[in-house]
Amino acid sequence: MRFDELDLDDALLDGLDAMNFQETTPIQELTIPVVLEGKDVIACAQTGTGKTAAYILPILNKLIQEPQEEAAVQALIMAPTRELAQQIDTQFEGFSYFLPISTAAVYGGGDGNLWDQQKRALLMGAEVCIATPGRLIALLQTGDVDLSHIRFFILDEADRMLDMGFHDDIMQIVNKLPKERQTLMFSATMPPKIRQLAKKVLRDPAEINVAVSKPNEAIMQAAYICTEYQKTGIIEELFSKPVSHKTIIFSSKKQKVKDLAFNLKRMKFNVAAMHSDLEQEEREKVMLDFKNGKVDILVATDIVSRGIDIDEIGLVINYDVPHDPEDYIHRIGRTARASAEGVALTFVSVEDQGRFQRIEKFLGEEVYKIPLPARLGEAPEYAPGRSNGKGGGKKRFRNHRPATRKRDNSKPKGDTPA
C-alpha cells in the first residue's frame, strides 16, 4: 500500500514524499488505519519492520487535525533506553518537517545542563514527549512535567522495558495519565507478562501481529562449529588483516565482552566495549565514536541488538549463539541496512548446537558451516540431536563438511571476510 492511499494530511504526505517514503511496510499498513480510528492497539513486531513510523504518522496526523488550544504535552512515548528515545525523536523531527509540531526527548545521563534543557523544552509547550521511565519520573517528582493533557500514550519495546525492570515505573506513570486517552503498545515478543500489562493499560485493543521476518537476503550467513577455546583463534584469523568495515561482535555475557575488547586492543585494533556496567555518558560516547568511524569494532552485549540504527556495519559476529531465533534476527539485522550487503557469522560451540539448530529451523534452511582454519585443529561434529544444546553428547572431532545441498546454495557468495 502507498502512503497516499491512507487518510493522512497533505502536509504529512509532503514530508513523506520529501523523505522518499512511498510504500508502507506490513506493520504500517495494518496499524495506521486502526490508530486513525482512535482504537487502542497492541502490536507485535520486531525492530526493523517500520513500527516507529506506524505510530508516529497517525499521531502526528491527529495532532494537526485535532489541535488543542492549550500548549501542553499531548503525546507521551516511553522507550527503554536513551539511544532509542533519541532515535524516535529524530524520526519525529523528520516526519514533522512541514508541520508545526515540536518534540522533547527526556532521558537520563549528562549533567545539569541536559536536565535544564529538557525541562525548558517541556515548559515551552512541546506537543510530544519521548522519555525513558527513570527521567520522566524524576521530572514528575519535581513538578517539571504535566501529564494531565496526554491524549496519546505509546509504549515502545514494551517487552524490553519489562525485562529491564520498569514495570513499577510504567504503572506509576500510567496512574498520572488521564483515563480518557488512546494507548498503543508495541513489543517484539508477546510473553504472558506483556499481555498482563496490556490488560492494565489498554482498553479493548485491536491486536496486530506481524510475524518475525526472515533476515535480509543481503546478509550472507555462515557459522563456525567449534569448541569454546577455538573461538579466540577464529577471531585472530578474521582480524589478522586490516578491517575495512564496521564490525559488531555480540556476546551474551559482560565478562566475555570485556575480555574480547581487551584482546583486540592488544592487537592494535580500534575497538570499544558496550555493556550495562558503563555509565550512560560512557555508552553515548562509545556509540558516537562507532557511528563516526573512530571505533572500527564494537564488542557488545545485546544492549545494542535492538534500536540502534547505524549504517555501514559490514560484519556481525555472534561470539555465542543467542538464546532464541528472535534475538538472532535482531543481532544480524544490524548489518545490511540501507540497501547495503553484510555478513553474519556465528560461533557454535558443542553446548550451543541445540540453540543453533532451532535458529536453522526457524530460518527454514541450514546455515553454511565454514571449515575451521587448519591451525586450530579439528572441529566438533555438528550433531545437535545428540548434544541437545547442553553438551551431553559425545564430542566427536573431525574436519567439518557442510550438509549436502543444492549447489547454488551450498556455499555463500564471496570470500570469507578477513
Backbone torsions as a table, in degrees:
resi	resn	phi	psi	omega
1	MET	NA	144.0	177.0
2	ARG	-90.2	151.2	179.7
3	PHE	-63.1	-32.8	-178.5
4	ASP	-73.9	-3.6	173.6
5	GLU	-88.3	-11.6	177.6
6	LEU	-87.0	160.0	-178.1
7	ASP	-84.3	67.1	-178.4
8	LEU	-109.9	149.2	-179.3
9	ASP	-61.7	147.2	-178.0
10	ASP	-59.6	-38.5	-179.8
11	ALA	-64.6	-35.8	177.2
12	LEU	-69.9	-39.8	177.3
13	LEU	-64.9	-34.4	176.5
14	ASP	-62.1	-41.2	178.1
15	GLY	-64.4	-42.0	178.4
16	LEU	-63.9	-40.3	179.5
17	ASP	-65.0	-40.2	179.1
18	ALA	-63.8	-30.6	179.1
19	MET	-90.0	2.9	179.5
20	ASN	63.9	34.0	173.3
21	PHE	-93.0	116.1	-177.2
22	GLN	-122.1	-49.1	-176.8
23	GLU	-100.6	137.6	176.9
24	THR	-78.0	154.1	169.0
25	THR	-86.4	166.2	-179.5
26	PRO	-55.5	-42.2	-179.1
27	ILE	-66.8	-34.4	177.8
28	GLN	-70.5	-41.9	180.0
29	GLU	-62.4	-38.0	-177.8
30	LEU	-80.6	-33.7	-171.2
31	THR	-88.7	-44.6	-171.9
32	ILE	-55.7	-48.4	179.8
33	PRO	-61.4	-36.7	-179.3
34	VAL	-67.3	-41.7	178.8
35	VAL	-65.8	-39.9	178.5
36	LEU	-61.7	-29.1	177.8
37	GLU	-73.6	-15.3	178.2
38	GLY	96.6	7.7	-177.5
39	LYS	-83.5	151.8	168.7
40	ASP	-69.8	153.6	-175.9
41	VAL	-138.8	137.9	165.2
42	ILE	-119.8	118.5	-172.9
43	ALA	-124.2	135.0	176.8
44	CYS	-108.5	111.8	-179.3
45	ALA	-156.9	137.9	-176.6
46	GLN	-79.5	165.1	174.0
47	THR	-60.3	140.3	178.0
48	GLY	96.8	-0.8	-179.4
49	THR	-95.5	-1.3	-179.2
50	GLY	89.6	22.7	-175.4
51	LYS	-67.8	-30.0	-178.8
52	THR	-61.9	-46.5	177.4
53	ALA	-65.5	-25.1	-179.1
54	ALA	-64.0	-25.4	175.0
55	TYR	-108.3	-28.0	179.3
56	ILE	-62.4	-47.6	-173.3
57	LEU	-63.1	-50.5	179.1
58	PRO	-67.4	-32.4	178.0
59	ILE	-66.5	-45.2	176.0
60	LEU	-58.5	-42.3	-179.3
61	ASN	-59.9	-42.9	-179.8
62	LYS	-69.7	-35.5	-180.0
63	LEU	-64.6	-36.7	-178.0
64	ILE	-86.2	-26.4	-179.4
65	GLN	-90.5	-19.1	178.1
66	GLU	-127.2	64.0	-175.0
67	PRO	-68.2	149.9	176.7
68	GLN	-107.7	142.4	-177.6
69	GLU	-69.1	-38.8	-175.7
70	GLU	-82.5	131.3	178.4
71	ALA	-75.0	112.1	-177.9
72	ALA	-163.3	163.1	176.6
73	VAL	-68.8	123.4	-177.7
74	GLN	-111.8	-23.0	179.3
75	ALA	-126.8	129.4	179.3
76	LEU	-119.8	122.3	177.5
77	ILE	-113.4	122.5	178.7
78	MET	-99.0	133.6	179.0
79	ALA	-132.1	148.7	-175.0
80	PRO	-73.9	-27.0	-174.9
81	THR	-132.0	158.9	176.8
82	ARG	-59.4	-42.5	-177.0
83	GLU	-62.2	-42.8	179.6
84	LEU	-67.9	-39.4	177.6
85	ALA	-59.0	-42.0	178.9
86	GLN	-64.0	-40.5	-179.3
87	GLN	-68.1	-40.1	177.3
88	ILE	-62.4	-42.3	178.4
89	ASP	-59.8	-42.3	178.9
90	THR	-62.8	-41.0	179.2
91	GLN	-67.5	-38.4	175.8
92	PHE	-58.9	-44.4	-179.4
93	GLU	-60.9	-40.2	179.9
94	GLY	-66.3	-48.4	-177.1
95	PHE	-70.0	-26.2	-176.8
96	SER	-100.2	20.8	-174.8
97	TYR	-56.0	-38.0	-178.4
98	PHE	-99.8	16.0	-175.4
99	LEU	-118.9	149.8	178.5
100	PRO	-84.5	52.6	-177.5
101	ILE	-118.1	132.7	178.9
102	SER	-115.5	151.6	-179.0
103	THR	-125.2	159.8	174.1
104	ALA	-136.5	122.3	176.6
105	ALA	-94.3	125.9	-173.2
106	VAL	-122.6	114.6	-177.6
107	TYR	-154.7	164.3	-177.0
108	GLY	-83.5	-176.7	-176.5
109	GLY	89.9	175.1	179.2
110	GLY	76.4	-161.9	-177.3
111	ASP	-118.6	-166.1	-179.7
112	GLY	-63.0	-28.1	178.7
113	ASN	-63.0	-39.1	179.0
114	LEU	-64.8	-42.4	177.1
115	TRP	-58.1	-48.7	-178.8
116	ASP	-62.7	-39.5	-179.9
117	GLN	-63.9	-44.0	179.8
118	GLN	-66.9	-42.3	179.0
119	LYS	-62.6	-41.0	-179.8
120	ARG	-63.7	-40.6	179.9
121	ALA	-62.3	-38.5	178.8
122	LEU	-70.4	-41.5	-178.9
123	LEU	-68.7	-24.8	-179.9
124	MET	-81.4	0.4	171.8
125	GLY	97.8	31.5	175.5
126	ALA	-61.1	131.2	-178.9
127	GLU	-76.8	-25.8	-175.4
128	VAL	-123.0	131.7	176.0
129	CYS	-119.4	122.7	175.2
130	ILE	-108.0	119.4	-168.0
131	ALA	-140.0	150.2	166.0
132	THR	-89.5	151.3	-173.0
133	PRO	-58.9	-45.6	-175.0
134	GLY	-61.2	-47.5	-178.6
135	ARG	-68.0	-37.5	179.8
136	LEU	-64.1	-41.4	178.2
137	ILE	-63.0	-39.6	177.7
138	ALA	-60.9	-41.7	178.6
139	LEU	-68.3	-34.7	176.7
140	LEU	-65.1	-40.4	-178.5
141	GLN	-66.4	-29.5	178.7
142	THR	-93.3	-1.2	178.9
143	GLY	74.6	22.4	-176.7
144	ASP	-95.0	5.3	175.4
145	VAL	-143.5	140.0	-178.7
146	ASP	-114.7	116.5	-178.8
147	LEU	-102.5	10.5	-173.8
148	SER	-73.7	-12.8	-179.2
149	HIS	-107.1	11.1	-177.5
150	ILE	-64.5	126.4	176.3
151	ARG	-106.5	-25.7	-176.0
152	PHE	-132.8	126.8	179.8
153	PHE	-124.7	123.1	-176.5
154	ILE	-123.4	127.9	173.4
155	LEU	-105.3	111.0	-179.8
156	ASP	-101.3	138.6	-176.0
157	GLU	52.2	53.4	-176.1
158	ALA	-60.7	-38.6	-179.5
159	ASP	-62.6	-39.0	179.4
160	ARG	-68.1	-36.8	178.5
161	MET	-62.9	-40.4	178.5
162	LEU	-68.6	-38.8	177.7
163	ASP	-61.5	-29.7	-179.4
164	MET	-87.7	3.5	174.2
165	GLY	84.3	27.7	-176.2
166	PHE	-95.9	11.0	-175.4
167	HIS	-56.7	-50.9	-177.8
168	ASP	-64.5	-37.3	177.2
169	ASP	-63.1	-42.7	179.7
170	ILE	-61.4	-45.6	-178.2
171	MET	-67.1	-34.4	176.6
172	GLN	-62.7	-39.4	178.4
173	ILE	-70.7	-43.6	179.9
174	VAL	-57.3	-38.4	-179.0
175	ASN	-67.6	-14.5	177.4
176	LYS	-92.3	-6.6	-175.4
177	LEU	-90.4	154.6	174.6
178	PRO	-61.8	146.3	178.2
179	LYS	-66.4	-36.8	179.3
180	GLU	-88.4	101.3	-179.6
181	ARG	-158.1	166.5	173.6
182	GLN	-104.9	127.6	-175.9
183	THR	-118.4	133.6	179.4
184	LEU	-124.2	132.8	178.6
185	MET	-124.1	126.9	178.1
186	PHE	-118.9	134.4	-177.9
187	SER	-146.4	143.7	178.2
188	ALA	-77.6	-24.6	177.7
189	THR	-131.5	165.8	-176.9
190	MET	-131.3	61.4	177.7
191	PRO	-72.4	168.8	-178.4
192	PRO	-54.7	-36.2	-177.4
193	LYS	-65.2	-28.7	177.1
194	ILE	-71.7	-41.0	179.3
195	ARG	-66.5	-34.9	176.5
196	GLN	-64.6	-42.4	177.1
197	LEU	-64.4	-40.3	-180.0
198	ALA	-60.0	-39.4	179.1
199	LYS	-62.5	-30.2	-177.9
200	LYS	-79.1	-33.2	-169.6
201	VAL	-114.4	-13.3	-178.3
202	LEU	-107.9	154.5	177.7
203	ARG	-120.1	114.4	177.8
204	ASP	42.5	58.2	-173.2
205	PRO	-75.6	151.0	167.0
206	ALA	-78.9	134.3	-179.3
207	GLU	-103.4	126.7	-178.4
208	ILE	-123.4	126.2	-179.6
209	ASN	-124.0	124.0	172.7
210	VAL	-114.4	116.0	-175.5
211	ALA	-56.0	147.6	177.1
212	VAL	-58.0	119.9	-175.8
213	SER	-76.1	155.5	175.9
214	LYS	-71.7	161.2	179.8
215	PRO	-60.8	153.8	175.0
216	ASN	-53.0	132.4	-179.0
217	GLU	-64.3	-16.7	179.5
218	ALA	-78.6	-3.7	178.9
219	ILE	-92.5	120.6	173.5
220	MET	-84.7	113.8	-177.4
221	GLN	-99.9	138.2	176.5
222	ALA	-154.2	166.5	-177.6
223	ALA	-143.1	153.1	170.1
224	TYR	-109.9	124.6	171.5
225	ILE	-87.6	122.7	-169.7
226	CYS	-154.7	171.1	169.2
227	THR	-91.0	167.7	-178.6
228	GLU	-60.5	-41.5	-175.7
229	TYR	-74.3	-16.7	178.6
230	GLN	-79.4	-14.2	-176.5
231	LYS	-62.1	-40.7	179.9
232	THR	-61.7	-39.5	178.4
233	GLY	-64.5	-37.2	177.4
234	ILE	-64.4	-43.9	177.7
235	ILE	-57.4	-45.6	-179.6
236	GLU	-61.2	-39.6	177.8
237	GLU	-65.5	-46.1	-176.9
238	LEU	-62.7	-35.5	-176.3
239	PHE	-108.8	26.1	176.6
240	SER	-75.3	-13.5	176.3
241	LYS	-116.7	161.1	-179.8
242	PRO	-56.8	140.6	179.0
243	VAL	-82.7	127.4	-176.9
244	SER	-106.9	6.5	-178.7
245	HIS	-151.8	162.2	175.9
246	LYS	-67.9	141.3	-178.1
247	THR	-133.2	137.9	171.1
248	ILE	-116.2	129.7	173.5
249	ILE	-110.4	118.5	-178.6
250	PHE	-98.6	138.0	169.0
251	SER	-139.6	148.8	-178.7
252	SER	-81.3	-10.3	-175.4
253	LYS	-117.9	133.9	-178.2
254	LYS	-60.8	-40.5	-176.3
255	GLN	-65.7	-37.3	176.2
256	LYS	-63.3	-40.0	178.6
257	VAL	-60.1	-46.8	-179.3
258	LYS	-63.8	-43.6	-178.4
259	ASP	-65.8	-42.9	179.5
260	LEU	-62.6	-45.8	179.9
261	ALA	-61.1	-40.9	178.9
262	PHE	-62.1	-45.4	-179.0
263	ASN	-65.0	-40.2	179.9
264	LEU	-69.4	-33.4	175.5
265	LYS	-64.4	-37.7	177.2
266	ARG	-64.8	-25.7	177.4
267	MET	-86.3	9.8	174.7
268	LYS	71.2	27.7	175.2
269	PHE	-91.4	152.2	173.7
270	ASN	-81.2	93.7	-172.0
271	VAL	-129.4	150.5	176.1
272	ALA	-140.5	154.3	178.8
273	ALA	-107.6	144.0	178.0
274	MET	-130.7	116.8	179.8
275	HIS	-155.9	173.7	-171.5
276	SER	-74.0	-10.1	177.6
277	ASP	-75.6	-15.8	-179.6
278	LEU	-75.6	144.8	171.8
279	GLU	-69.1	158.0	-176.9
280	GLN	-56.9	-41.1	-179.5
281	GLU	-64.3	-37.1	177.8
282	GLU	-67.2	-41.7	178.7
283	ARG	-61.5	-41.6	-179.2
284	GLU	-64.1	-40.3	179.5
285	LYS	-65.6	-42.3	178.7
286	VAL	-59.6	-47.1	-178.6
287	MET	-65.6	-37.7	178.7
288	LEU	-66.0	-42.5	178.7
289	ASP	-64.4	-37.8	178.5
290	PHE	-67.5	-43.0	-179.1
291	LYS	-65.8	-36.4	-176.7
292	ASN	-87.5	0.3	176.4
293	GLY	88.0	4.6	176.7
294	LYS	-74.6	-23.1	175.9
295	VAL	-118.7	127.9	-179.0
296	ASP	-91.2	-34.4	-175.4
297	ILE	-124.5	124.8	176.6
298	LEU	-109.9	120.3	175.7
299	VAL	-101.4	123.0	-167.2
300	ALA	-146.5	154.3	166.1
301	THR	-81.5	-176.1	-177.9
302	ASP	-70.4	7.4	177.0
303	ILE	-60.8	-23.8	179.3
304	VAL	-113.4	13.6	-179.3
305	SER	-77.3	-16.5	176.9
306	ARG	-128.9	149.1	168.6
307	GLY	74.7	9.2	177.1
308	ILE	-110.5	115.5	-174.4
309	ASP	-109.3	89.2	179.1
310	ILE	-124.5	123.9	179.2
311	ASP	-79.8	171.1	173.4
312	GLU	67.7	24.2	170.7
313	ILE	-87.2	110.1	-173.9
314	GLY	-89.1	-22.4	-174.3
315	LEU	-141.9	131.0	171.1
316	VAL	-118.9	129.4	178.0
317	ILE	-117.2	125.0	170.6
318	ASN	-90.8	99.4	-178.9
319	TYR	-63.3	-30.9	168.9
320	ASP	-134.7	160.2	-175.7
321	VAL	-73.4	128.5	178.7
322	PRO	-63.9	165.0	-171.6
323	HIS	-69.3	-31.1	-179.6
324	ASP	-149.5	166.2	-177.3
325	PRO	-57.1	-34.8	-179.2
326	GLU	-64.9	-40.8	176.4
327	ASP	-62.4	-37.7	177.5
328	TYR	-61.4	-45.5	179.9
329	ILE	-62.5	-42.4	179.3
330	HIS	-62.0	-45.1	-177.8
331	ARG	-62.5	-56.4	-173.9
332	ILE	-71.5	-16.4	177.5
333	GLY	-70.0	-4.7	175.7
334	ARG	-72.8	-17.8	178.6
335	THR	-105.7	171.2	179.6
336	ALA	57.4	43.8	176.6
337	ARG	-99.1	159.6	177.8
338	ALA	55.0	47.7	175.4
339	SER	66.1	14.7	178.1
340	ALA	-91.1	172.7	174.9
341	GLU	-105.5	161.7	-179.6
342	GLY	-158.0	169.5	-179.5
343	VAL	-125.5	137.6	176.1
344	ALA	-125.4	119.4	179.5
345	LEU	-114.7	139.4	179.1
346	THR	-125.4	131.2	176.8
347	PHE	-92.1	116.5	-173.7
348	VAL	-111.3	104.7	175.8
349	SER	-79.3	169.5	178.8
350	VAL	-57.5	-42.1	-177.9
351	GLU	-65.4	-25.6	-175.2
352	ASP	-98.5	3.0	-174.9
353	GLN	-63.0	-37.1	178.9
354	GLY	-62.4	-42.9	177.9
355	ARG	-62.4	-42.9	-176.8
356	PHE	-68.7	-33.8	176.5
357	GLN	-62.9	-38.7	177.3
358	ARG	-62.3	-37.0	177.4
359	ILE	-65.5	-43.1	179.1
360	GLU	-62.9	-39.1	178.1
361	LYS	-63.9	-39.6	177.4
362	PHE	-64.0	-41.7	179.9
363	LEU	-69.0	-23.5	-179.0
364	GLY	80.6	16.5	179.7
365	GLU	-162.8	160.4	175.7
366	GLU	-79.4	143.7	174.3
367	VAL	-89.3	134.2	-178.3
368	TYR	-58.4	134.5	179.6
369	LYS	-101.5	117.9	-179.5
370	ILE	-83.1	128.5	176.3
371	PRO	-60.1	143.3	177.9
372	LEU	-67.9	149.1	171.2
373	PRO	-55.4	140.4	-173.0
374	ALA	-56.4	-35.5	-175.1
375	ARG	-67.5	-15.9	-179.0
376	LEU	-87.7	-2.6	179.0
377	GLY	85.4	-170.7	-176.3
378	GLU	-76.9	149.8	178.9
379	ALA	-92.5	153.4	172.6
380	PRO	-63.3	153.3	173.7
381	GLU	-69.9	140.9	175.7
382	TYR	-84.7	97.1	-177.1
383	ALA	-137.1	68.3	-174.2
384	PRO	-61.6	-26.5	179.3
385	GLY	-64.5	-34.4	-179.9
386	ARG	-83.2	-41.9	-177.2
387	SER	-74.8	-28.5	179.1
388	ASN	56.8	24.4	177.0
389	GLY	72.8	5.3	-176.7
390	LYS	-122.0	3.4	178.0
391	GLY	75.1	18.5	-176.7
392	GLY	-83.3	-16.1	-177.3
393	GLY	-84.3	175.2	177.4
394	LYS	-72.1	140.8	179.6
395	LYS	-96.4	88.2	179.4
396	ARG	-89.6	126.4	-175.7
397	PHE	-104.8	131.8	176.5
398	ARG	-160.6	170.0	173.1
399	ASN	-71.1	122.9	-174.0
400	HIS	-73.7	139.8	173.2
401	ARG	-123.5	132.4	179.8
402	PRO	-65.8	153.3	179.0
403	ALA	-62.8	152.6	-179.6
404	THR	-65.9	130.6	-179.7
405	ARG	-144.0	174.2	174.2
406	LYS	-61.1	141.8	-171.3
407	ARG	-58.2	-38.6	-174.7
408	ASP	-74.3	-8.6	178.7
409	ASN	-117.9	1.1	-171.4
410	SER	-77.8	-14.7	-178.8
411	LYS	-146.1	138.8	-179.6
412	PRO	-67.5	151.9	178.0
413	LYS	-72.3	144.1	176.4
414	GLY	86.5	175.1	-179.0
415	ASP	-84.9	159.0	173.0
416	THR	-62.7	129.5	-175.9
417	PRO	-63.0	140.8	179.3
418	ALA	-105.4	NA	NA
